[in-house]
C-alpha cells in the first residue's frame, strides 16, 4: 500500500481498506482484536497475510473475537491449534460450540433461510421505522421538486397560457430528477454499515430487502411528490381536474421511478468511481415513464380520455415491482462479493 500513502482512504478499493485495517491492528499492539468479516474483499494473498498476522498474535498470547458467517479455520490455514469454538446466535439465544463450526461435508453451515413473506414484513417494518425517525429521505426530494417548480414561473414570466402548456413536462422532469438524486443513498448506508451482510447471514433474501425498501420509498417519496405537485400546480394556473390527473399520474409513475432509482443505486455500489456515468446511462430508461406521464396531463388539457396513459403507468409500476427487485438483488449480491 506504499504507493497509496497519499490517497484518502475513502477513495481506496474495499480490499485496500481492509488491508489498511490489518495494518492498524498490527501497529496498535492491542491484546484483544475485534474483527468483523475480516476475509471480505481480501484475495488469496490478503487471506494468507491475515492468517500470518492472526497466528503471530495468538501465539504471543493475544485474543481475537471474529464475527463472520464463514468458517474462518477453513479459509485461513494454521488457526486450528488456536481455535476455541463458535458462538451461534439464533432465535434470541446464544450458544457456544467448541471446535470448528462446520457441517458434515466440511463446508460452513448455511444460515437458515427466512420465508420471503416474513423477511418482506420485517423489511417493511424496519424501513417505516427508519422513515418515522428520519423522514428527510422523503422530504428532501420533495423540497428539491418544489424549488425547481417555483423557479420556472419566475423565469418564464406570468404568461398563463405558456405555464399551462409547459406544466406537464416541467412537473415530470423535476420529479424524475428528484428520484434520481435520492437513488445514491438507497443502499449505501446499509452496505457501508454491514447491514446487508447481516441480513444475508440471517437468511433474509435480498429481493425481499429490495422490494421492501422500494415499496416504502414509493409510499413516502411518491406520496410527498404528488402532494407537493398538487399544491404547486395552482401556481401554474391548472384547473382542478387537471391537478387531479397530475397527482394520480405522478403517484402511479413514481413506482417505476423509485424502482429504477433503486436498481441504479445498487449499480453504483459496484462502480463508486463512475456513479455519474451510471446515472447518465440510466436516463434513457426513464424516458418511457416521462412520455406516458406527460401524456396524461396533455390528454386532459386536450379534452381526451387520460385513462389509457394512466393504465400504462399502472402496468409499468406493477411490472417494476415484479422484476426490478430481483434484478436489484443480483447487483447487491455482486457488490457484496
C-alpha positions in Angstrom: 0.0 0.0 0.0 3.0 2.3 -0.1 2.1 3.8 -3.4 -1.4 4.7 -1.9 0.1 6.6 1.1 -1.2 10.0 -0.1 -4.6 8.8 -1.2 -7.7 9.5 1.0 -8.9 6.2 2.4 -12.4 6.7 1.2 -11.0 6.6 -2.4 -9.4 3.2 -1.8 -10.9 0.0 -3.0 -12.7 -2.2 -0.5 -9.9 -4.7 -0.4 -7.3 -2.0 0.1 -9.3 -0.5 3.0 -9.4 -4.0 4.6 -5.6 -4.2 4.4 -5.3 -0.8 6.0 -7.4 -2.2 8.8 -4.9 -5.1 9.2 -2.1 -2.6 9.3 -3.8 -0.7 12.1 -4.3 -3.9 14.1 -0.7 -4.8 13.7 0.5 -1.4 14.7 -1.9 -0.9 17.7 -0.4 -3.9 19.6 -3.7 -4.4 21.5 -4.1 -7.8 23.2 -7.7 -8.2 22.0 -8.6 -7.9 18.4 -12.3 -7.4 17.4 -12.8 -8.2 13.7 -16.0 -8.1 11.6 -15.9 -10.2 8.4 -12.1 -9.9 8.0 -11.9 -12.0 4.9 -14.3 -9.9 2.9 -12.8 -8.3 -0.2 -9.4 -10.0 0.5 -7.9 -12.1 -2.2 -5.8 -15.2 -1.6 -2.7 -13.1 -0.8 -4.7 -11.0 1.6 -6.2 -14.0 3.4 -2.7 -15.5 3.7 -1.5 -12.2 5.2 -4.4 -12.3 7.6 -3.5 -15.8 8.6 0.1 -14.9 9.4 -1.0 -11.9 11.5 -3.5 -13.9 13.4 -1.1 -16.7 14.1 1.6 -14.4 15.4 -1.0 -12.5 17.5 -2.4 -15.7 19.0 0.9 -17.3 19.6 2.0 -14.2 21.6 -1.0 -14.7 23.9 -3.4 -12.4 22.2 -7.1 -12.9 21.7 -9.2 -12.4 18.5 -13.0 -12.2 18.5 -14.2 -12.6 14.9 -17.8 -12.0 13.7 -18.2 -13.9 10.4 -20.7 -16.1 8.6 -17.9 -18.1 7.0 -15.7 -20.8 8.6 -12.6 -19.0 9.4 -10.4 -22.0 10.2 -11.5 -23.4 6.8 -10.3 -20.3 5.0 -7.2 -19.3 7.0 -4.7 -22.1 7.4 -2.9 -22.7 10.7 -5.6 -21.5 13.0 -6.9 -24.9 14.2 -4.5 -25.1 17.3 -5.8 -21.7 18.5 -9.5 -22.1 17.6 -11.6 -22.4 20.7 -15.1 -22.6 19.3 -18.0 -20.6 17.8 -20.8 -18.6 19.4 -24.0 -19.2 17.4 -26.8 -16.7 17.8 -30.4 -17.6 16.7 -33.9 -17.1 18.0 -32.7 -14.6 20.5 -30.4 -17.2 22.2 -26.6 -17.6 22.1 -24.9 -20.9 22.4 -21.1 -21.7 22.5 -20.0 -24.7 20.4 -16.4 -26.0 20.8 -14.4 -27.0 17.8 -14.8 -25.9 14.2 -18.3 -24.8 13.1 -18.7 -26.9 10.0 -21.2 -29.2 8.5 -20.5 -32.8 7.7 -19.3 -32.0 4.2 -16.6 -29.7 5.5 -18.3 -26.5 4.3 -19.7 -23.7 6.6 -23.2 -24.4 7.8 -25.6 -22.2 5.8 -27.8 -19.8 7.5 -31.4 -20.9 7.9 -33.4 -19.0 5.3 -36.3 -16.9 6.3 -39.6 -17.2 4.5 -39.8 -14.4 1.9 -43.1 -13.1 3.3 -41.6 -12.9 6.8 -38.5 -11.2 5.5 -40.6 -8.7 3.5 -42.7 -7.9 6.5 -39.6 -7.3 8.6 -38.0 -5.1 6.0 -41.3 -3.0 5.6 -41.4 -2.6 9.4 -37.8 -1.6 9.6 -37.9 0.9 6.7 -41.1 2.5 8.0 -39.4 3.0 11.4 -36.4 4.5 9.8 -38.6 6.9 7.9 -40.6 7.8 11.0 -37.3 8.6 12.9 -35.6 10.4 10.0 -38.2 11.5 7.3 -35.6 13.6 5.4 -35.2 10.7 2.9 -38.7 11.5 1.6 -38.7 15.2 2.4 -35.5 16.3 0.5 -36.7 15.0 -2.9 -40.0 16.9 -2.4 -38.1 20.0 -1.3 -35.9 19.8 -4.5 -39.1 19.2 -6.5 -40.7 22.3 -5.0 -37.6 24.5 -5.5 -37.4 23.6 -9.2 -41.1 24.2 -9.9 -41.1 27.5 -8.0 -38.2 28.9 -10.1 -39.6 28.2 -13.6 -42.6 30.6 -13.3 -40.2 33.4 -12.3 -38.0 32.7 -15.4 -40.9 32.1 -17.8 -42.9 35.1 -16.7 -46.6 35.5 -16.0 -47.9 34.2 -19.3 -50.7 31.9 -18.1 -51.1 30.1 -21.4 -47.3 29.4 -21.5 -47.3 28.0 -18.0 -50.2 25.7 -18.7 -48.5 24.4 -21.9 -45.2 23.6 -20.2 -46.6 22.3 -16.9 -46.7 18.7 -17.8 -43.1 18.4 -18.9 -41.8 20.5 -16.1 -43.5 18.6 -13.4 -42.4 15.2 -14.7 -38.8 16.2 -15.4 -38.5 17.7 -11.9 -40.0 14.5 -10.4 -37.6 12.3 -12.4 -34.5 14.3 -11.3 -35.7 14.2 -7.6 -36.0 10.4 -7.7 -32.6 10.0 -9.4 -30.9 12.3 -6.9 -32.3 10.2 -4.0 -31.1 6.9 -5.6 -27.5 7.0 -4.4 -28.1 6.6 -0.7 -30.7 3.9 -1.2 -28.4 1.0 -0.2 -25.2 2.9 0.5 -25.6 3.2 4.3 -26.8 -0.4 4.7 -23.8 -1.5 2.6 -21.2 0.6 4.5 -22.6 -0.3 7.9 -22.7 -4.1 7.2 -26.5 -4.4 7.4 -26.6 -6.2 4.0 -24.1 -8.8 5.2 -26.1 -9.3 8.5 -29.3 -9.8 6.6 -27.8 -12.4 4.3 -26.3 -14.1 7.3 -29.7 -14.1 9.0 -31.3 -15.7 5.9 -33.3 -12.7 4.7 -33.4 -12.7 0.9 -32.1 -9.7 -1.0 -35.2 -9.5 -3.3 -37.3 -9.0 -0.1 -35.0 -6.3 1.1 -35.1 -4.5 -2.3 -38.9 -4.8 -2.6 -39.5 -3.6 0.9 -37.2 -0.6 0.5 -38.8 0.4 -2.8 -42.4 0.0 -1.6 -41.8 2.2 1.4 -40.0 4.7 -0.8 -42.9 4.6 -3.3 -45.4 5.4 -0.5 -43.3 8.1 1.2 -41.4 9.8 -1.7 -44.0 9.2 -4.3 -46.8 10.5 -2.0 -44.8 13.5 -1.0 -44.0 14.4 -4.6 -47.7 14.0 -5.6 -48.9 16.2 -2.7 -46.3 18.9 -3.4 -47.2 18.8 -7.1 -50.9 19.3 -6.3 -50.1 22.5 -4.3 -47.6 23.9 -6.8 -50.0 23.2 -9.8 -52.0 26.1 -8.6 -49.0 28.3 -9.4 -49.2 27.1 -13.0 -53.0 28.0 -13.2 -54.0 24.4 -13.8 -57.8 23.6 -13.4 -58.8 21.3 -10.5 -59.5 18.4 -12.8 -56.1 18.6 -14.4 -54.5 18.9 -11.0 -56.2 15.6 -10.1 -54.9 14.0 -13.3 -51.4 15.2 -12.5 -51.3 13.9 -8.9 -52.7 10.5 -9.9 -50.2 10.1 -12.7 -47.3 11.1 -10.5 -48.3 8.7 -7.8 -48.5 5.9 -10.3 -45.4 6.7 -12.2 -43.4 7.2 -9.0 -43.5 3.5 -8.6 -41.4 3.0 -11.7 -39.1 5.9 -10.9 -38.4 4.6 -7.4 -37.7 1.0 -8.6 -35.4 2.2 -11.4 -33.6 4.5 -9.0 -33.1 1.7 -6.5 -31.7 -0.5 -9.4 -29.2 2.1 -10.4 -28.4 2.9 -6.8 -27.4 -0.7 -6.3 -25.3 -0.5 -9.5 -23.4 2.5 -8.1 -22.1 0.2 -5.3 -20.2 -1.7 -7.9 -18.9 1.5 -9.7 -18.2 4.0 -7.0 -15.8 5.9 -9.1 -18.2 6.1 -12.1 -21.5 6.7 -10.4 -22.2 9.8 -12.5 -21.7 7.7 -15.7 -24.2 5.1 -14.3 -26.8 7.8 -13.9 -26.2 9.2 -17.4 -26.7 5.7 -18.8 -29.9 5.3 -16.7 -31.6 8.4 -18.0 -32.9 6.8 -21.3 -34.7 4.1 -19.3 -36.8 6.9 -17.6 -37.9 8.3 -20.9 -41.0 6.0 -21.4 -42.3 6.9 -18.0 -41.8 10.5 -18.7 -43.6 10.2 -22.0 -46.7 8.4 -20.7 -46.7 10.7 -17.6 -46.9 13.9 -19.6 -49.4 12.3 -21.9 -51.9 12.1 -19.0 -52.0 15.8 -18.5 -51.8 16.7 -22.2 -54.8 14.4 -22.8 -56.7 16.1 -20.0 -55.9 19.5 -21.4 -57.0 18.5 -24.9 -60.3 17.1 -23.7 -59.3 13.5 -24.4 -59.5 10.5 -22.2 -56.4 10.2 -19.9 -57.3 6.7 -18.8 -55.0 4.8 -21.2 -51.8 6.6 -20.3 -52.7 6.1 -16.6 -53.3 2.4 -17.3 -49.9 2.1 -18.9 -48.2 3.9 -16.0 -50.0 1.5 -13.6 -48.9 -1.5 -15.6 -45.3 -0.3 -15.7 -45.4 0.1 -11.9 -46.7 -3.5 -11.4 -44.1 -4.8 -13.8 -41.4 -2.9 -11.9 -42.5 -4.4 -8.6 -42.3 -7.9 -10.1 -38.9 -7.7 -12.0 -36.7 -4.9 -10.7 -36.4 -6.1 -7.0 -35.0 -9.4 -8.3 -32.5 -7.6 -10.6 -31.5 -5.2 -7.9 -30.9 -8.1 -5.5 -28.5 -9.6 -8.1 -26.5 -6.4 -8.2 -26.4 -6.2 -4.4 -25.1 -9.8 -4.3 -22.3 -9.0 -6.7 -21.4 -5.8 -4.8 -21.1 -7.8 -1.6 -18.8 -10.2 -3.2 
